[in-house]
Amino acid sequence: MRGLFNHDPNYILGRSASGTLTLSVDERGLQYDIQAPDTPTIRDLVLAPMQRGDITQSSFAFRVARDGEHWFEDEEGIVIREISRFSRLFDVSPVTYPAYQEADSAVRSLQAWQEVRHSGALRQAINQKMARERILTLLNI
C-alpha cells in the first residue's frame, strides 16, 4: 500500500512495506499515518500547505467489491451510494480536491442502477429472490 500526494505516483509519501505508512480502521472508518520523507519537494508541495491548513482532506483510491455497494434513493429523492466493502485499496492520499479516483466507474454504476430500476428488472429480481426464499422455507417444513 502506498501513500501518495493527490494520487500521483510521482509523489510517494510513504509505503506500508517500508513501515512509513500505517493503516487502521476505527468507528469512523479508514485512518492512515504517513511518515513523509524530509525533502525540499515534499516540504514545499505537501507538508507546508498541510501545516497552513491549505490541504486538509484525504482520498482513497479503491475498487468496490462485487457485493460491496448499495444504491438507494432517500426520502428527498437523492440517490445515495453506500460502500461497505472494497475488493482492493490502491492508495491513500492527502489531496487538494477530494473525489473518487474511480469517478467514471461511479457514474457508470449509477447509470446501470438507474436503468435496472426503471426497467423493472430490479422488481423482478426481488420477486425471484422472495420466491426462492419461500420455496426453501416450504421445503424445510
Contacts in CASP RR format, 6 or more apart in sequence:
PFRMAT RR
TARGET T0000
AUTHOR 0000-0000-0000
METHOD contacts of the structure
MODEL  1
MRGLFNHDPNYILGRSASGTLTLSVDERGLQYDIQAPDTPTIRDLVLAPM
QRGDITQSSFAFRVARDGEHWFEDEEGIVIREISRFSRLFDVSPVTYPAY
QEADSAVRSLQAWQEVRHSGALRQAINQKMARERILTLLNI
1 15 0 8 1.000
1 16 0 8 1.000
1 17 0 8 1.000
1 21 0 8 1.000
1 23 0 8 1.000
1 89 0 8 1.000
1 91 0 8 1.000
1 92 0 8 1.000
2 9 0 8 1.000
2 12 0 8 1.000
2 14 0 8 1.000
2 15 0 8 1.000
2 16 0 8 1.000
2 21 0 8 1.000
2 90 0 8 1.000
2 91 0 8 1.000
2 92 0 8 1.000
3 12 0 8 1.000
3 13 0 8 1.000
3 14 0 8 1.000
3 15 0 8 1.000
3 21 0 8 1.000
3 32 0 8 1.000
3 34 0 8 1.000
3 91 0 8 1.000
3 92 0 8 1.000
3 93 0 8 1.000
4 11 0 8 1.000
4 12 0 8 1.000
4 13 0 8 1.000
4 91 0 8 1.000
4 92 0 8 1.000
4 93 0 8 1.000
5 11 0 8 1.000
5 13 0 8 1.000
5 42 0 8 1.000
5 45 0 8 1.000
5 46 0 8 1.000
5 93 0 8 1.000
5 94 0 8 1.000
5 95 0 8 1.000
6 93 0 8 1.000
6 94 0 8 1.000
6 95 0 8 1.000
6 96 0 8 1.000
7 59 0 8 1.000
7 61 0 8 1.000
7 91 0 8 1.000
7 93 0 8 1.000
7 95 0 8 1.000
7 101 0 8 1.000
11 41 0 8 1.000
11 42 0 8 1.000
11 45 0 8 1.000
11 46 0 8 1.000
13 20 0 8 1.000
13 21 0 8 1.000
13 34 0 8 1.000
13 36 0 8 1.000
13 37 0 8 1.000
13 42 0 8 1.000
13 46 0 8 1.000
13 94 0 8 1.000
14 20 0 8 1.000
14 21 0 8 1.000
14 34 0 8 1.000
14 35 0 8 1.000
14 36 0 8 1.000
14 37 0 8 1.000
15 21 0 8 1.000
16 22 0 8 1.000
16 23 0 8 1.000
19 35 0 8 1.000
20 34 0 8 1.000
20 35 0 8 1.000
20 36 0 8 1.000
20 37 0 8 1.000
21 32 0 8 1.000
21 33 0 8 1.000
21 34 0 8 1.000
21 35 0 8 1.000
21 92 0 8 1.000
22 32 0 8 1.000
22 33 0 8 1.000
23 30 0 8 1.000
23 31 0 8 1.000
23 32 0 8 1.000
23 92 0 8 1.000
24 30 0 8 1.000
24 31 0 8 1.000
24 32 0 8 1.000
24 33 0 8 1.000
25 31 0 8 1.000
30 60 0 8 1.000
30 89 0 8 1.000
30 92 0 8 1.000
32 58 0 8 1.000
32 92 0 8 1.000
34 92 0 8 1.000
34 94 0 8 1.000
36 42 0 8 1.000
36 46 0 8 1.000
36 47 0 8 1.000
46 55 0 8 1.000
46 94 0 8 1.000
49 55 0 8 1.000
50 56 0 8 1.000
50 94 0 8 1.000
55 94 0 8 1.000
55 95 0 8 1.000
55 96 0 8 1.000
57 94 0 8 1.000
57 95 0 8 1.000
57 96 0 8 1.000
57 97 0 8 1.000
57 98 0 8 1.000
58 92 0 8 1.000
58 93 0 8 1.000
58 94 0 8 1.000
58 95 0 8 1.000
58 98 0 8 1.000
59 92 0 8 1.000
59 93 0 8 1.000
59 95 0 8 1.000
59 98 0 8 1.000
59 99 0 8 1.000
59 100 0 8 1.000
59 101 0 8 1.000
60 89 0 8 1.000
60 91 0 8 1.000
60 92 0 8 1.000
60 93 0 8 1.000
60 101 0 8 1.000
61 89 0 8 1.000
61 90 0 8 1.000
61 91 0 8 1.000
61 92 0 8 1.000
61 93 0 8 1.000
61 101 0 8 1.000
61 102 0 8 1.000
62 86 0 8 1.000
62 88 0 8 1.000
62 89 0 8 1.000
62 90 0 8 1.000
62 101 0 8 1.000
62 102 0 8 1.000
63 86 0 8 1.000
63 87 0 8 1.000
63 88 0 8 1.000
63 90 0 8 1.000
63 102 0 8 1.000
63 105 0 8 1.000
64 83 0 8 1.000
64 85 0 8 1.000
64 86 0 8 1.000
64 87 0 8 1.000
64 102 0 8 1.000
64 105 0 8 1.000
64 109 0 8 1.000
65 85 0 8 1.000
65 86 0 8 1.000
65 87 0 8 1.000
66 87 0 8 1.000
67 85 0 8 1.000
68 83 0 8 1.000
68 84 0 8 1.000
68 85 0 8 1.000
68 86 0 8 1.000
69 81 0 8 1.000
69 82 0 8 1.000
69 83 0 8 1.000
69 84 0 8 1.000
69 109 0 8 1.000
70 81 0 8 1.000
70 82 0 8 1.000
70 84 0 8 1.000
71 79 0 8 1.000
71 80 0 8 1.000
71 81 0 8 1.000
71 82 0 8 1.000
71 109 0 8 1.000
71 110 0 8 1.000
71 113 0 8 1.000
72 79 0 8 1.000
72 80 0 8 1.000
72 82 0 8 1.000
73 79 0 8 1.000
73 80 0 8 1.000
74 80 0 8 1.000
79 110 0 8 1.000
79 113 0 8 1.000
79 114 0 8 1.000
81 106 0 8 1.000
81 109 0 8 1.000
81 110 0 8 1.000
90 101 0 8 1.000
100 106 0 8 1.000
116 122 0 8 1.000
END
